[in-house]
Amino acid sequence: MNVRAPALYAHRVENETKLTAGDAELTLEPGHGCRIASLRVAGTELLLQGDRFGAFLMVPWVGRTENGVFRNGGVTHQLPVDAPPHAIHGTGRHVAWQEAAPPTDTTAAYYYDLADPWPYPGRVTHTVQLAPHSVTLTMSVEAAADGDSFPAQAGWHPWWRRNLGQGGQDVELAFSAAWQEERGSNHLPNGNRIDPKPGPWDDCFGMPDGVDVTLTWPGEMRLEVRSPASWVVIYDEQPDAVCVEPQSGPPNGLNTAPRLVTPIDPLEISTVWTWHRIG
């Protein structure tokens, strides 16, 4: 990363980093799980506000892990059950992240080292690149050079505002998925792939050609969520927000679709969010 002169550094106040590009402004909270606390375009906030909202990172697993248990070869591990009876959304959202390099006006990079209650050493890095009409997010999960390999997942959980609060209509979702993961009574995929059903959703969809979901606030804003990843969770059961979550695997994927991270083969995932004002 190129380090710019101090006058072009991102604005940092009390563990808050603000990036700006054109009329877009993004606020990161590295001390709060490296959460994207705000994304404003021409003064309009796109993300639901509040400590639980914005856009948080899911790592080293996404969604629910069944009963908080996963296996790596012949070894069984127990994770904290924070969404009984399951473990949910990883540890990254609960820890403070460290600066990987001084931020500029449009870029920032942070990391945290995997530690208890995650049983394997490693490092997670999150990079944010803001442009006037888009933001590119990249996350990597690395195993320690002298450590064991382990299964992992990563993704983002943005809470997009259902209504932008300016007298316009609620957001409309558009996407075409190859399949929907059928959900069992335990709220996890049961292994069956079915044709996508109408919402409301709290469901995982397969997009083998890459995640491609469009959110449109009629007459106001269009936003595209894209990723080379093949999985997305759509959650629209809340009255104030909808979630479009690009991720590297399905819920409970540590057990059902493990992606092994080795000292020479990190897990890498990216997503690009692009917006256009309408009218």
N, C-alpha and C positions, 0 to 999 in steps of 0.2 A: 504493500500500500504506500503511495506517495504521501509524505507528510508535508502539508502546506504551511505557509507562514501563519503565526498566531492570529492575525487579523481574520483569517479565513477558517479558523477552528470552529467546530460546532459549539453552540451555546450550551454550557454545562452548569447546572445549578442544583446543589443538594442531590447528587446522584441521579440527575435527569439530563438527558442529552437531546437537544433539538437539532434536527437537520432541516434545511430549507433548499428548495429548488423551484424557481419560478414562483407560482402562487401555492405550492404544496409545502406543507410543514408536517414533519413526523417527530413524535416525541418517544424516546426510549427510556425505560427505567431499568438500568442494569442491576441495581440492587434489589429489584423486585422481579427476579426471574428473567431479566432482559426483555420484559414485556413491552410491546408497542402500546403505549398508553393512549396515543392520539394519532390520527391521520386526518389532517384538515386540507381541503382544497378550496381555494378562494374564500376562506373563512368558514366553510361548511364542514362540520365534523362528521366523518363517515363511520366511526366506530362507537359502539355503546360505551358510555363512560362508567367508571367505577372500578374498585380494586380487583374484582373478579373478572373484569371484562377487558376491553381493548382487544389486543391480539396476543395470546400467550403461546409459549413454545411447549410442545409435547416431546419429551426426550428423557431417558432412552427407551421409552415405549409410548404408544399412542392409544387413546381410548382405554377400555377396560382390559385388564389381565385377570383371567378367571381365578377367583378365590385368592388373588395375589400370588399365585404360584406359577413359576416357569422352570423349565428344565434346560440344562445345557449339557448335552451328552447324557451321562449317567448321574449327573448332580442335580438335585432339586433345590430351588431357592424360594424363600418366602419374602414377599414384599409387603410393606404396610398396607393394610386394608383401609383405604380412605374413602371408598365409595361402596360400603358393605353390600354384598360380600366380596367385592372386587377391589383391586388396586387400579387407580385411574391416572392417566395423562403424564406419568413420569415424575422425575424429581427436579428437573431443570426449572420448573416454574416456582419452586420453593426456595431457591438459593440465590445468593448474590453472585453476579458474573463479574469477571475482571476484564479490564481494558487490554485488548490485544495490541492495539496501536492507537496513537492519538487520533480522535475523530477529526474529519474535515467538515466543511459546511454541508457535504452531501453523502459522506460515507462514515460508517462506524463498524467496529468489529470487537466482539467480546467473547470470552471463553469461561468455562468452569471445569474443574476436574471432578470426574466421577468419584464418588465416595459413598460410604454407608448412608442409606440402606441398600444402595446398589452394590452388588458383591464383586465387581470387577473394576480395576483401575483403568482409566482412560481420560480422554479430554473431548469436550464438545465445544465447537466454535460456531458463532453466529455472525454473519456479515450482512450489513444493510447498505444498499446503494439506492439513493433517492434521485429521481429525475423529475422534470416538471410534470410529466404525465404518467409516471410509473414508479414502482419501487420493486427492486429485485432483492430477494432474501435467499441466503444460502446457509445451510447448516451441515456440519460434518461431525461424525462421531468416530474417534480414533481409539484403538486399543493401545495400552502402554507397550513400549518396545520390548520390555521384558515380562509382559503380562500374558494372561491367557486370552484366547479368543472368546467371544460371547455374542449371543443374538441381541439385536437392538433395533429400534425403530425411531423415527423422527417425523415431525410435522408441525403445522401451525393451526391455531384455533382462533381465528378472528371472529369477533361478534359485530357483524355489520348492522347498523341501525335499520330497523324495519321502515321507519319513516324519518326523513331528514329534518322534520320539524319546521318546514317553511310553507306549510299549507298544501304540499303536493301529495301524491298518492303513495301507497306503500310499495315497497320493492317487489319486483317480479323476478323469479329465477328461471333460467333456461339452461338446460344441459341435455346431453344425449349419452347415456351410459350403456355399456355392453351388457351389464348385469347388475343386479342388486343382491347383496348378501342377505339371505333370509335370516331374520332375527328369531332366536329361540326365546323361551320363557325367562331365561336368565339374562336377557338383554344383549346376548352375544351372538355373532354369526354361528349358525348351526351346521355349516358346511355345505348347504344347498345354495346354488346360484339360481335366481329367478329373474323373470322379466321385470324391469323397473315398474313399480307401482306409483300411483299418484300420492302426493303428500297428504297430510303433514308427515315429516320424516324425522327420525333420529336413526339414520341408516347409512351403511357403507355401500358405495357403488364402485364398480370396476370400470376403469377407462384405460385399456391397454395401450392406446395411442397417446396417452397423456391427459392429465386433468385439464378440462376446459369448461368453465362455468361462467355464465354472464348474469350479473345482477343489474337490473334496470329500475331506476326510480323515474317513472314516466315524466318527461318534460324537464328533468333536472340533471340526472347523472346516469352514465353507463359505466360499469366496472367489470373487467374481465379478470378472473382468477385462473391462471394457467400454471402447469408444472409438468415436467417430464415424468413425474411419478404416476403410478397406475391406479392409485386409490384416492377416494375422496369421501369424507363423511359430510352429509347434509343434515343440519339440525335446524328446524324452523318451528319448534313447538312453543317457543317463548313469545310473549306478546310484543316485546320491544326490539327483538333482534332476530337475525338469521345467521347461521354459521356455515361457512363453506371451508372445509378443513382438508387441504392437500396433505397426504401423508404417505410414508414409504411402505405401509402394509396395513392390513385390516385390524380392527380390534381383536385382542387376544392373539395377535400375530407372533408374539414371542414363542407361542406354543404351536400355532397352526401353520405359520408361514415364516419361519425364522430366517432372518438375513444375518449371516455370521460376519461379525467385524473381527478382522485379524490385524496383527501389527503391521502388515503390508497392504491391507485392503480395507480402508475406512469406508463407512457408510456416508454417502453424500446425497443431499436432496436440495432442490431449489424450487422457488416459485416466483412468478412475476405477477404483480397486480397492476393493471393498466386502467386508467380512467379517462373519460371524455365527458365534458359538460354538454348537455343537450339544450338547444334553444339559445 
